[in-house]
C-alpha cells in the first residue's frame, strides 16, 4: 500500500506539470507592438477659383449689312420685289449672304389687281416661308411680304447679350450659326459666364425686323 500511494503522488505531480506547460503555451508571450493611433486633423487643399478675363462690351451698334446686286429701276416688277425681300431678310439676319426668293406666279404681278402669293425665302441655305400680296395698278404697284419666321445669325444675338450683361467672360447661345426662328415667339436661351466663374441665364427674343431684345432669365 505504501508503494502504491507513492506512485499516485508522482502521477499527480506529472499531471499538474503537464497542465501548467499547456496553459503557458496557450497564453503565449505578451505582444510588444505598440497600438496604432489614428492621426486626426490636418488640412485638405482646395482648388483655386480661376480668374476670367471679361469680353469687351460692344461700343457701336451691330453693323447693317451691305447688300449688293440690286436690279435696275426699270427692271420687271417681279425682280424688284424679290430683291427687296431678299435685302430685307439679310439686313434683319445681320449678315449679307446668298438669298433667294421663290414666289410661284410672281411673273404675272404686273397685271392690274391684287395678287396673293406663297413664297419661300432661302437665306444661306436655310429656308422659311411667307405670304406676298401685290396690289398692282396701271402705273404703280405696292406690295407687302409677311412671315412668322425670320433668319438671324448667332454673332448678332451674342452681341446683343453682351450689351445686356457687361463684364461677361463667355457667352453661349442655344442656336446654330444661322437660325430660323419665330419672331416674337419663344426666346433663344443663352448662358453668360461672369468673371467670377458664375453662370447666369439670359433670354433673347427676335422681333419682326431682326431686333434682338435681351433680358435676364
MARFISE-795351 format. One record per residue: x, y, z of N, C-alpha, C, CB in turn; residue in three letters. Coordinates in pm, whole numbers, plus 50000, padded with zeros to 5 digits. Glycine has a CB too. Example, Ala and Ser with C-alpha at 12.3 -4.5 7.8 and 13.67 -1.06 7.14 Angstrom:
BEGIN
513194943150780512304955050780513204967050780511314955350905Ala;512854977550708513674989450714512905000350787514084994050572Ser;
***
This chain:
BEGIN
500824988050000500005000050000500855012450000499075000150119Unk;501975013050069502845024750074503425027449936503965022950177Unk;503825016749864504395018549730503365024149635504945005349676Unk;502135019649638501055024449550500765039149571499785016449574Unk;500745043349700500495057549729501605066249670500395059849881Unk;502835061449676503945069149620503815070749470505275062449653Unk;503385060349400503195060949254502115070749218502855047149197Unk;501005070649295499915080049268500365094249288498725077249357Unk;501155096649388501635110349415502485115249299502445110849546Unk;503385106549246504235110549132503385113449011505265099649099Unk;502375105048989501485107048874500785120348883500465095748865Unk;500345124149005499645136949023500555148448992499115138249164Unk;501825147449030502795158249001502995159848852504155155449069Unk;503085148548780503255149248636502065155648565503495135448581Unk;500875152148612499645158048552499625172948571498365151948612Unk;499975177448693499975191848720501005198948636500225194548868Unk;502165192648621503205198748539502795199748395504495190948550Unk;502125189348347501655189448209500635200348187501065176048172Unk;499665201648282498645212148269499285225848272497595211048382Unk;500285227648356500935240748367501635244348238501935240948483Unk;502315234748171503015237548044502025240847934503875225748002Unk;500885234047932499885236347827499325250347836498755226047836Unk;499005255147958498435268547974499435279147935497975270748118Unk;500705276947960501715286847926501835288447776503065282947986Unk;501755277047702501835277847556500605284547498502005263847496Unk;499435281547557498205287447505498195302347525496975281347570Unk;498695306647644498685321047671499665328447583498995323847817Unk;500835323247558501845329547475502465341447543501265333647344Unk;503475347147482504155358947536503365371347502505585360047483Unk;503315381347586502555393747557503185401247442502495402947682Unk;502325407347356502805414747239503525427347280501655418047145Unk;504645429847215505415442047244505175452847140506895438847251Unk;504265450247033503995460146927503035470746980503395453246800Unk;503415483346978502515493847030501305495546941503265507247043Unk;500145499046996498925501046914499075513246823497685502847005Unk;498405512346703498445523246606497365533346641498255518046460Unk;497785545546662496825556146696496555564546572497375565146813Unk;495265565346524494955573146404495255587846424493495571346364Unk;495735594246316496035608446321494795616546287497185611946225Unk;494425626046369493245634246349493685648546324492275633446471Unk;493045655146226493375669146200494075670446066494245674846311Unk;494765681246043495425683945916494495691745823495865670945850Unk;494985696945712494195704945618494125698045483494775719045603Unk;492985700045410492775694345277492915705745177491375687245265Unk;493795704745078493955715644982492715717444896495165713144892Unk;492345729644866491185732744783491655739144654490205742144856Unk;490855736744546491195742244415490965757344413490375735444303Unk;491845764544352491715779044345490715782844236493075785644318Unk;489965793644255488985798444158489715805744045487955807844226Unk;489495801143919490205807743808489725821943788490025799743679Unk;490625830543748490295844443719490045845543568491435854243766Unk;488825849543529488455850343388488555864743339487035844843367Unk;488875866043213489015879243151487695883543089490135879143044Unk;487195895543120485915899843063486005902442914485415912343134Unk;484925899142841484855902242700484555917142683483785893542629Unk;485045923242577484755937542558483285939942527485625943142445Unk;482705949942589481315953642562481265961342431480725962142679Unk;480385957342336480315964442207480055979342227479215958342118Unk;480825987442159480686002042173479906008342059482046008442182Unk;479676000841952478926005941838477785996341805479846008041715Unk;476726001241739475625992441702476065981341608474516000441638Unk;475285970541606475595959641513475535965341370474585947541530Unk;476565963041288476605969341155475515964341062477955967041091Unk;474955973440984473955969740884474665963640763473105982140842Unk;474285951540723474965945240609474775953340480474445930840590Unk;475795953340399475715959840269475295949440166477065966440231Unk;474095951040113473545941440017473695947239877472055938340049Unk;474345939739790474595944339653473825935739553476105944139621Unk;473905939939425473295931939318471855935439290473385917539352Unk;471425947339327470035951339303469745953539156469715963739381Unk;468495951339115468135953338974468015968138939466805946138942Unk;467975971038812467805984738765466385989638799468065985738612Unk;466246002638799464956008538833463856004538734465076023638839Unk;464246001638611463245997938511463155982738491463576004638378Unk;463725975238583463645960638575462205956138598464605953938678Unk;461865944038556460495939138580460125939738728460365924638529Unk;458845942138754458365943638891458695931338977456855946138892Unk;458585919638919458875907338995460315907339046458635894938906Unk;461275911738965462675912039007462885922139120463595915438888Unk;462255933739107462435943939209461835939739343461815957139163Unk;460705932739337460065928339463460895917339529458625923139436Unk;461335907439453462095896339514463425901339571462345885239410Unk;464055911139502465295916539557465025924139686465985925639455Unk;463925931539692463595939039814463375929639932462345947739791Unk;462725918239906462505908340013463835902340056461545897239966Unk;464695899139959466005893239991466865903040070466735888939862Unk;466835915740033467625925840103467145927540247467555939340028Unk;465835928340264465285929740399465645917740485463765931440393Unk;465635905840427465985893540500467425894040550465785881240412Unk;468335898440465469755898940502470025909540609470605901740379Unk;469365920940598469555931440698469045926840834468845944440655Unk;467875920340834467325915240960468205904441020465905909840939Unk;468775895840935469615884840983470915890041043469915875040869Unk;471415901140989472645906841044473885904040964472845901941179Unk;473745897440849474915894140767474485892540622475615881240818Unk;475245898340529474965896440388475325882240348475735906640302Unk;474395875440281474625861640240473725858640121474345851540357Unk;474045848140051473265844239933471815841639975473875831639864Unk;470885848539909469465847539945468635846639818469025859640032Unk;467745837039815466835835639700465385836639748467065822039627Unk;464525841739659463105843239690462315837039575462705858339711Unk;461535826839605460725820039505459255821739538461105805039497Unk;458515828239447457075830439465456375826239336456755845539501Unk;455865813939327455185809539205454055819039164454635795539224Unk;454085823439038453065832538987453465847138993451815830739064Unk;454655850239045455055864139060455305870838925456305865039146Unk;455515863038821455745868838690454495875638634456235858238593Unk;453355873838698452105879838649451635891538735451015869238645Unk;452475896038830452015906338923451875920038858452955907339039Unk;452375921838737452225934738671450815936438616453245936238559Unk;450065925738612448665926638570447875933838678448065912638542Unk;447065943538641446305951438739445465942338827445415961638667Unk;445445945538955444665937739050445515933639170444085925438982Unk;444895926039260445615921439380446065907039360444725922739508Unk;447295904639394447865891339378448365886339515449035891539273Unk;447895874439556448315868339683449125855839652447065864739772Unk;450375856139694451305845439658451965839439781452365850539562Unk;452275826539770453075819739873454535819839829452565805139896Unk;455425823339921456845824539887457705815939979457285839139895Unk;458855812139925459885805540004461165813739993460115790739956Unk;461655818140107462895825740112463985816440166462735838540201Unk;465105815940097466225807440141467425816540167466585796440034Unk;467795817440295468925825740336470095816840374468535835040456Unk;471165817640298472375809740323472035794940343473125815040446Unk;471135789840260470765775740264469665772340363471955767740296Unk;469185782340440468145779940539466815785940489468545786140677Unk;465805777340461464555782540406463505785840512463995772540308Unk;462645795340480461435797940557460375803240460461695808040675Unk;459125802840499458035806440408457365819440451456995795140403Unk;456625825340356455905837640385454815840140282456865849440389Unk;454085851040300452995854940213453315868340147451665855740291Unk;453085869140017453305881439943451985886139882454375879339832Unk;451665898839908450475904939850450925916739765449465909539961Unk;450545916739637450905927439545449625933939495451765922039426Unk;449555947139511448415954739461448905962939342447785964039574Unk;448605958239222449115964439100448045973139037449575953839001Unk;448485985038997447625994338924448245996938788447426007739003Unk;447636005738712448096007838576449526013138570447176017438504Unk;449846022738657451176028738653451946027338784451056043338617Unk;451446019738876452136018239005451746004839068451786029939102Unk;452496001239169452215988739240452785989739380452805976439165Unk;452125983339473452615982439610452595967739651451755991239709Unk;453445964539747453495950539789453695949839940454625942839716Unk;453375938139997453595935440139453975920840155452315938740224Unk;455105918640221455555904840248455525902540398456995902340191Unk;454915891640440454835888140582455245873640602453405890540637Unk;455855871240718456245857640755456285856740906457635853840692Unk;455945845040958456045842841102457485840041145455145831141144Unk;458345837041047459735833441077460705844141028460075819941015Unk;461905843441081462945852741043464305845941058462865865741128Unk;465235849640971466595844340981467425853541069467245842840839Unk;468315847541149469185855241237470505847741254468495857741376Unk;471605855141258472905848741278473275849241427474015855741191Unk;473965839041473474315837941615475195849441665475015824841639Unk;476205854041586477025865141637476205877641670478085868741536Unk;475125880141596474285891841624473565890041757473265894141510Unk;473095877941785472425875141912473405876542028471815861041911Unk;474605870942013475605871742120476035886142145476825863142086Unk;476095894142038476425908342052475395915342141476495915141914Unk;474125912142119473065918342199473135913742345471695915042141Unk;473495901042368473615895942505474755903042577473845880642505Unk;475865905242508477005912142569476635926442611478195912442473Unk;475765932842536475345946342571474485946342698474565952642454Unk;473745935342718472865934442835473575928942958471665925742803Unk;474735922542938475455916343050476915920643048475355900843044Unk;477205933043086478605937543086479445929743185478685952543118Unk;480705927843152481585920243240481525905343217481235923043381Unk;480855901143110480775886843080482115881843029479665884042977Unk;482485869843072483735863743026483485853742913484435856743142Unk;482245848742903481905839042800480405839442776482365824742839Unk;480005838042649478585837842612478335825942521478145851142544Unk;477345817842553476935806742467475425807542448477355792842529Unk;474975805242324473535805842292473105792842225473215817942201Unk;471905788342259471385775642210470805777342070470315770042306Unk;471675778741971471245780241832472415777041740470705794541805Unk;472105774441614473135772241514473705785741471472565764441392Unk;474735785341390475335797841344474315806341270476545795041253Unk;473405799941198472275806841133471005800241181472385806440976Unk;470135808041241468895802541294467675808241223468795805141442Unk;466685799841203465375804241154464435803241272464865795541029Unk;463985814541323463185814641445461855821641420463945821441560Unk;460895818741504459605825741501459805839041572458455817241567Unk;459615850141500459825863041565458715865641667459875874341459Unk;459135871741776458245874541890457695861641952457095883541847Unk;458345850341925457915837541980458785833342096457925826841873Unk;459065820242105459895815242213461295821242202459965799742211Unk;461865825842313463195832042307464305821842289463435840042433Unk;465455826842252466675818742242467365819042378467625823942128Unk;467695807442432468365806742561469865808842548468075793342627Unk;470405817242635471855819842635472365819142778472175833842572Unk;473615814842794474275814442925475465824042923474735800042961Unk;475565831943028476665841343043477535836843161476145855943064Unk;478815834443135479765831243241480465844143283480805820443195Unk;480325847743409480905860243458482385858443489480155865043583Unk;483045869643519484475869043553484695861743685485065883143562Unk;483625860443767483725852943892483415838143871482765858843996Unk;483295833943743483055819943706481665815243748484105811043770Unk;480715824543755479315821143781478555821543649478675830943885Unk;477595812443633476815811543509475435817543532476695796743461Unk;475055827143447473765833843457472985831843327473945849043488Unk;471705827543335470925825343213470275838343162469845814843238Unk;470235839743030469575851042964468685845642853470635861142907Unk;467725853942810466835850242701466825861442597465395847442753Unk;466915857442469466935867042359465715864842270468245865842276Unk;464915875242253463735874642166464005882842041462455879942241Unk;463625877341924463875883841796462575890041747464445873741691Unk;462615902941712461425909741660461315907341510461485924841691Unk;460215912341452459965910141310460965916941218458615914841277Unk;461645927441266462635934241181464065930341217462485949341193Unk;464225919941299465555914941332466185921041454466445917041217Unk;465445929341529466005934841652466035924041760465175947041700Unk;467125923741837467305913641942467055920042078468735907341935Unk;466045914942149465695920042281466165909842385464155922842294Unk;467025914242480467635905142577467225908942717469165905242564Unk;466935898642798466675900842940467165888643018465165903442966Unk;467435890943146467915880343234466785870543261468475886243367Unk;467085857743255466055847443276465715846043425466525833943219Unk;
***
